[in-house]
């Protein structure tokens, strides 16, 4: 079983990690941004290196055919010829540990034999049979009456007619990219009649110590991993070892995917694992890099099992005060790991891979792993149907209800702390529970920016506030996101503080929205008087959401309805803006 101590950056503080990365990789602080632009020619980013005797002999036969001109150019392009060498087979050969790459020598070993040495390489310059980010691995299939291999396989593991093709499928496995994260995976072929067993799915390959069954997959989450296919052992090795090289690769990869007319992963990570990566146990893999803050930061990551994108919040616990500030987030993670309207939490651990926070271990890095979404203020809402916005609104109210039912307050609901997930169906969720309060009433005001806080805090003098501040902040976040016209001029007039006058500007604009129920609900939630605001249950039972299911059905059959936007549900945006500005000027005058 792996331990945290195996990874050199695991137990370091943020500053120690930055220093270590810079010294070992030869990078400067801004080298990630000032990287070399990718060249036209794509270097190989991955290598499949024959490791045991069987794999080396099979590869040697392939190289012999390539030299003789009897191997197709398509299959030959993946072979790197390193000349001839000696193959030593020790007596009582046993598979060696994953990190070793050389043959052991025994005094009584048989005489070495000469073989052709080399490895398989993969780059985006190689036009594969799928014409996508997927390479086929296997033995291929011969045309009837011919000895040539058809181009239904890319990486040919054994030459036609070789004894090493026994048991291999034409397309035995695939090297493919996760479409969202860009992480590379080994996927086994679907179940075949030639490989069916009474006991169930067959082991098609083994990656590291984990078996890959029919149609199953495993992620390449380490710079080098042992791959076994039948009796052939290989080392899968990434050829990129620095941040600048990975960034150049990512840009080139994205261009190639566009050429394939494939979706480009919406992420800044390359999907290439490095030795300096941080591992949050089995929850996530991420690169701390050179840009972390004093106490912590948020990083994109990937799940080492599924390859899916994750977000890791890293907090450096230096003292008891920081530890106490973490408790609300850890409590939410324990109680509500997967609840509607609250961001999905996958778990947490410290840099020692346990879940304890004791004073004896300070300083200590803590990793909180959650689902990756897009902040509301970064989501493109232009073509989002109105029905999907209402569903997102409903999701958020459901999440807030869960918090309020416990007698708690979120206290930090902003556009940055609301996530949107472009799935099927789309979802929305609250995140960042660092300001969570385990009481219904409080007086502490060191919360979000003043421009996001309700009047009772901005204009009050340390007066107690209650859960209604969450109602107000949620409504404001939605208005700022979906009705930006309502707030144009407010920041200039009122220094960014949403005061009573600013609220009147927003309410005036909301009156011009055709969806009167939605406008009324938002106005009620933005009431200056906390007692006049609806609670969560009242908001969820508002007529705004009564016909959500009916409207959803209508949207599904109406292409026009799908493209309807809340910005288009206005009588006259310019008129509304002018009215609002006049009202604001009148109030300030």
N, C-alpha and C positions, 0 to 999 in steps of 0.2 A: 504494500500500500504506500502511496506517495505521501510525503510530508512537506510542510512548508519550507523546511530548511534546505530542500533540494534546489530551490530557486533563490539566487543570490540577492535579489532586490526585495524579497518578501518581507523581511523584518526591519527594513530600513525606514527611517523617517523620510518625509517628502524631500528635504534638502539633501539628505544622504543619497537618495535615489537619483536626484538630478546630477549630483557630482559623479556618481558611479556610471550613469549612462554616458555622460560627457567624456569621461576618461576611457571607458572601454570601447566606445564606438567612434571616438575621434570627432564628435560633433560639437559645434558651438551652440550657444543658447538660441540663436535665431536660425540655425541651420535647417530646421524643419520647414520654415517659411521660405528660406532662400536656397531651396534645393535646386539641383540641376534639372533643367527641363528634359523630358524624355526624348530620346532620339527617334528617328523614323523606324529604325530596325529594333525589333523587340528582343531583348536578351531572354535566355531561358530563365524562368522563375522557379521551376521545379525539376528535380532529377529523381529518377528511379534507378537505384544502384544495385546490381546483382550482389547478393551477399553470401549465400551458401553455394555448395558445389553444384547442385542441380541448376540453380539460376545462372551461375557463371558459365556452365557448359552450354545451356540453351542460348545464352547471349552470344557466346563464342561462335556457334553455328550461324546465327543471324549475321554477324559481322563478316564471316567467311563468304556468305552469299552476297552481301553488299559489295565486297571487294571483287567478287567474280562477276558482278553485274547481273545477277539472277534474282535480286530483290528489288521490288518496285521502288521508285523514287518516293512514293507516298510513305511507305513503311521505313525506308532508309533515312528519311529526314529526321527521324527521332533518335537515331543511333549516333553516339559519339565514340569515335575510334581512338583508343589510347594505346594502340600497338599491341605487342605480344608480351606475355608475362608467364610466370609459373603459378600453377594452382597446386597448393598443398592440401591434402586431405588428412587430417589427424585421425589416428585410431580412436574408436569410441567417440566419434564426433558428437558433441552436444551443442544445442543452440546457445550462443553466448548472450551476454547482457546487451541491452538495447544500444548502449553508447559505444560499443566496440566495433571497429570496422576492419581489423586485420586478422589474418589467420594465425592461430596458435601453432607452434612447432613442437613436435614430440620427437625424441631421439629415435623411436621405432616407427616413425611415420613412413608410408610408402614413398617411392620416388615421385617427386613433383612432375606434373605434365604441363606442356606448353599450351596456352589457350590465348584467345583474343580477348583483350580487356577493354572495358568501356562502360557506358551507362546510357540509359534513355534520358532524353531531355524534352521538356515541354515549354513552348513559348507561344505567344499569340501570332507569331509569323507562320506557324504550322496550320495549314487549312485542314481541319479535321472533317470526318465524314458527316458529322451532325451540323456543321457550319454554325456552331454556337459555342458557348463556354462549357463544352463537355467533350471529353476524349474517351474513345472506346478502347478497352483493354481486353485482349483475348488471343485466340489462335486464328481468327478469321475463318472463312469457308472457301473451298476451291470450286471453280467453275467445273461443271460436269465434263469429264474427259480431259481436263487440263490440270496442270500442277500449280498454276498461279493462284495466288490469294486475291480474292476480290477486295475492293476497298470498302468493306463493311466493318473494318477495325482499324484503329490508329496505331496503338502500341502493341506490336506483335510480340508475344512473349516467347514463342518458339517457332522455328522454321517449319514449313510444310513437310509432312512426312517424318518429322523428328519424333523420337520416343517421348520427348517432353511435352508433346501435345495431348497425351493421354489424360482424359478427365477434364481438359479445358473446354469451355464453351467457346463458340465463335465470338460472342460478345459476353465475356465472363464477368466483367466489372466496368465501372465508369469512374473517371476522374471528372467531377462536376463541381460547379460553383454554386453556393447558396445565393439565390437571387436577391436577397435583402441585405446580407452582410458582406458578401464577397468571399466568405470563408470557403476553403476547398475541402471536398469530402470524397471518400471512396464509397461508391454505391455498388452493391452486388446486383447481378442480373436477376430478372424475375424468375419464378419457379419454372423449371424445365422438366419435361417428361423424362429426359435422360438422367435427371438428378432427383427424381422424386423418391422419397423414403416413407416407409410406414410410420416411422417415429415422428414425423413432422418436418418442418423446414430444415434445409441442409446448410451447413456452414460453408459459405462460398469463399471466405477469406478471413484473415485475422489481422487486425490493426493494433499494434502494441500487444496488449493482453486481452483485447476484446474481440469476440467473434462477430462477423457480419453475416447474417442470414440472407436467404433469398429476398431480393428487393430492399434489404435493409441498408443502412449507411452508418459511417463513422466519420467524424470530423478530423481533419489534420490540424490539431490544435497545438502542436509543438514543432520546432524547427526541423526535427528529425524523428522519424517513427519507423518501427519495424513493420513491414507488410508481408504477410505470408499468403500465397495463393497456391493451394494444393501443397506440393512438396518444394515449392520455390520460395525462397526468402529474399526480400529486397529491403533496402533502406529508402524511404521516401524522404527526400531532403530538399528544403527550400534553399534556393541559391541567393536570395536576398537577405542581407544581414544588418542593414542600417536603416534608420528612419528615412533619410533622403532617398535611398534606393527604393524603399517601399512606396514612398509618395510618388516618385516618378513612375513606378509600375502602376499605381492606382490611376493616374491620369491617362497613361497609355491604354490600360485595360478598359477604361470608360469609353475611349475613342473607338476601340475595337468592338465593344458591345454595341455602340451606335451603328457601326458598319454592319453588324449582324442583325440590326433592327431589333435588338433586345433591350429590355429595361436596364438602366444603370442603377446600381445600388445607391439608395439615398442615405449615404453615410460618408464620414470622413476617414473611417478606418480602411486599411488596405485588405484586411483578411489574411495577411501574411504573419505568422507567429514569429516572434523574435526571442532570443535568449533573455533579454531584459524585460520581457513581459511580466506583469503582475498577475497572479492567479488568486482569485477569491475562492479558495478551496475548489469544489467542483461546480461552483455557481457561475463564474465568469472569468474571462481572460481579457486583459486590457493593457495598454501601454501608458504608464504614468508620464513618460517623456520628460520634457524640460519646462513645462508650463504650469505646474501645480501651484496653488496659493499657499499662504502661510499656514492655515489650519486645515485645508482640504479643498476639494473641487469635485466637479462632476465629469465623468468620462464615458465615452462610448465604449462598449465591450461586446463580446460575443459569448454565447453559451457553448462550452466545449463539447457538449453532447449533441445538441440540435443545430448549432451554427446560427441560431437566431440572435438578433441584436438585443443587447441589454444596455442599461444605464447603471453605472456604479458611482455611488456617492461615497467619496473617500473623506473621512474625517480623522485628523490627527489628534488623538486624545492626549493632551499634555498635562491635564490636571483634573481635579474633581469637578470643577465648574463645567468644563467641556463634556465630561462624562454625564453629568446631570442633564445637560442640554440635549444629549442623544436619547434619553429615556423615552420621550414622546414618540419618536420615530420607531424605536425598537418595539414599543408597546403596540403601535398600530400594525407593525409588521407581524407580530405574533397573533394579534386578535383578528385582523382582517387581511390575510394574504391575497385573497381573490374575491373581492366584493364589488358589486356594480357601483360605478361612480367613484371608486377609489383605485388608484393605480395599483396594478398587480405587483406584489412583493414576492421575490423568490427566496429571500433569506439574507442572512448577514453572518459575518465572521470577522475576527480580527486577523492581523498579519501572521499570527501563529496558528491560524486555522481552527480556533475554538471560539466559543461564544461566551467568553467571560471578560469582564472589565474590572480588573483589580488594580489598586494603587501601586502594587509592587511592580507592575509591568509597564508603567508609564515611562517614556512616551510610547504610544501604540497606535497603529493605523487601524481604522475600522472601515469595513466595506459593506455598504448597503446596496443590494442588487435588486433592480426593479425593471419592469417592462419599458421598452423604449417607445416613446410617442413623440408627437410634435407639439410644441407649445402653441397655445391659441394665437398668440401674436405673430407666429411664424407660419401658420397654416394658411394656404391660399383658399380663401372663401369665395372667390369670384364665381365659380361654377358649382358651388355646393348647393343642392336643392334646399328649399326652405324646410321640407319635412325632415331632412337630416339634421338641420340645426335645432329643430324642436326636440328631436330625439337626444341630441347632445345635451340640451338644456335639462331634459328629464333625467338623463344619466347623472348629471352633476347634482341635481336636487336629491336624487336617491343616495348618492354618496354622502351628501351633507346630512341627510336624515340619519344615516348610520352613526355619524359623529354626535349629532345632537341627542339622539336617543340614549347615548351613554352619559349625557350631562356634560359634554365637552364643547369646546369652541375651537375652530380651525385658526382663525385670526390672521391668516396670511393668504387669502384667496385673491390672486392677481392673474392677469393673462399669462404670465410666465409660469404660474403654478397650476395651470389647467392644461391637461394633455389631450390631444386628439389622435385617434388611431384610425387610419384609412383602411379598415378591414371590411369584411362582409359578414355582418353589418358594421358600419362605422360605430365607434364608441368614443366617449369622453370620460375623463376621470380627474379628480383632484389629486394633487401630489404635494410633496414638501410639507411634512408635519412637524417641522422644527419649532413652530410657534404654538403648537397645540396646547390648549389649556384644559386641565382636568376639572374645571369648574364651570358653572353656568354664568357666574358673575365675576368680574375682575376689574382692576383699575390700572394695570400695567399698560403703558402706551408705547413701549419700544417695539413696535410691530413693523408693518410694511411702510413703504414711503407714504408721506403725508397725503400725497395726491390720490392714494388708494384707500384712505381711511374715511369712515363716515363722520358726519357733523358732530355727533356726541363726543368724539375723541378730538377732532381737529379744533372745534370751537368750545369744547368743555374744559373744565379745569379739574382734571383728575377725578371726574365723576365716574361712578361705577357704570360699566356697560355690560350687556348680556349677549346671548347667542344671536340676537338680531343683527349684530355687526356682520356676521357671515352672510346673511341674506342681502344686506346692502352691498357688500363687496362683490358678491357673485353677480348681482345685477349690473353693477358698474363695469365689471370685466367683460360681460357680454355686450353691453352697449358700446364700450370702447372698441370691441373687436368687430361687431357686425354693423354698427352705425357710426363709423368714424366721422361722417359728415356732421353728426350732432355735436361733436367735440371740437371741431375746427374753430379756432378763435378762443376757446375756453382757456387753453394753456397760456395764450398771449395775454388775455385779459386778467387772469387770476393767478398768474405765476405758477401754473400747474396744480394748484390746489382746487379740488372740486368742492367749492363752498356752496352755500344756498343759492347764490346767483348762478353759479355754474350749473347746478341741478335744474334750475328753471330753463336754462338754455337747452339742456338735454331733453327735458320733458316736453318743451315746445316742439322739438323735432319729432319726438315719439308720437305726438298727436297726429302726424301726417302719415303714419304707417297704416296701410289698409288692414293689416291683421290687427284689428283693434284689441282682441283678447290679449295678444302678446304684449302690445304697447301698454295696456292697462296693468298687466301683471308686473312689468318692469317698473312702471311708475309707482305702483304700490310698494314694491321692494326697495325703491329709492326714496321712500318717504323720509323727510327730515326727522319726523317724530318716530323713534323706535317702536312705540306702542302701536303705531298705525301700520307697521309692516306685517305682512303675513308670516306665520311660521312655516316650517318646511312642509308639513302635512297640508296646510291650507294652500300653499303654492302648488303642490302636486295635484291637488283636486281642483285647481283652477280650470275654467272652460278652455284655456289655451291647449290643454292636453286631452280634452274629452274625446276628440275625433281623430286622435293620432293614428289609430289603426285604419280607419276609413280613408284618411288622407294618404296613408302609406300605400294602400291598394290602388288608389287613383294615380299616384305617382308612378307606380310600376307599369301601368298601361298607357301612360301619357308621356311621350317624349318631351312635349312642351312643358309639362309639369316638372319633369326632372331638371330642367334647366332654369326653372323659376328661382329667382334669388330675392332675398329680403331687400336688397338695395333697389330692386325693381318694383317692390310693393309700396312705392310712395307716389303721392299725387304729383308732387313737383319738388324735387330735392332742392333746387336752387331757391324756390320760394320759401321752403321750410327753413333753409339756412339763413336767408335774409330776415325772416321773421324772428328767428332765434337770436340773431345778432342784434336786431333792434331792441328786443326784450332785454338782452344783456346790457346794452348801453343805457337803456332806460333805468334799469335797476341800479347801475353804478352811478348814474347821474343823480 
